[in-house]
């Protein structure tokens, strides 16, 4: 059973890691808000059967907590992709690696126990983010870095809101409803920013959008929900680091991103620090820190 759970978590990490390069394919031809809108339109169509499958799941659309979670989810993606439009695939992916450290830090402020080893990881990941943000070089602009980091904070808020969501009738209930609500939130914002989305995109751009919607949104969330419910939080959290590693590797190998010293050293500090954080949480009671959720891309 645990082997299957670990495979699901690994799949989720891989699918999320694909989100940045797939997004870049579409960003070559349209605006960031439109990419997110089309991505979530695809994901919402795929999620709708799960969101409407029974009365208990449909009732989640009336939950203020679920509605807030969906709205935060959608806004976080809009901010993240506005950042992605201004930075390289590799830089955006590596910045995601700071998320486990942010979770540990926020958990401490909320009164949860954080181990000493985790604080070492927090310091390392923070130093890595500062190194990248201070000298992004040709990998992006300071505005792009700031937007990417701001998106992580919104995802963090989403994490603590979704923890308070009512239990759905199936493991897909909350993810499916969240995706539909997020799509409804993104729609007016994207129209206000850029008008109606372009549909005359190339096959490559559409492949990026559909791939994000199906793999990096719906399937990744479903795989994470399955795996994280069956293993401890520290074990699940380790798999988050697959996402920035995948995104960075694809950025360097397929998109020609230049791996500078600041980018490489900062990314390494983020990944190592995040790994120390999640492993350090093995020393805390399992009920004190929840399974670390995805930081979608």
Number of C-alpha atoms within 10 A of each C-alpha: 8 10 11 12 20 21 15 22 30 23 21 31 28 23 28 28 29 24 25 30 27 24 25 23 20 25 22 13 15 17 19 26 28 26 29 29 28 24 24 30 22 20 26 26 16 18 25 14 11 20 27 17 13 13 10 15 21 17 13 23 19 10 13 11 18 24 22 19 27 29 21 26 27 29 20 28 26 23 22 29 27 22 25 27 22 19 24 27 29 31 29 30 30 28 26 27 31 29 27 31 27 19 23 26 18 16 17 15 10 9 9 15 17 23 17 13 17 25 19 17 27 28 17 24 31 22 19 28 25 16 20 27 23 12 17 21 16 12 22 22 18 18 14 25 26 14 24 27 22 16 25 23 16 18 25 22 17 22 20 16 17 21 14 11 17 12 13 17 15 14 15 20 22 26 23 27 27 27 29 24 23 26 26 18 20 26 21 13 17 21 14 10 12 14 13 12 16 13 10 9 13 12 11 13 21 19 16 23 29 19 20 30 27 21 21 26 27 23 21 25 25 20 22 25 21 18 23 24 13 16 18 18 22 24 18 24 24 21 24 31 26 21 29 31 22 22 27 29 20 21 23 15 11 11 16 12 18 17 17 15 13 19 24 19 17 27 29 18 25 34 30 19 28 32 24 23 32 28 19 20 24 18 15 14 11 13 10 14 20 18 19 23 24 25 23 24 26
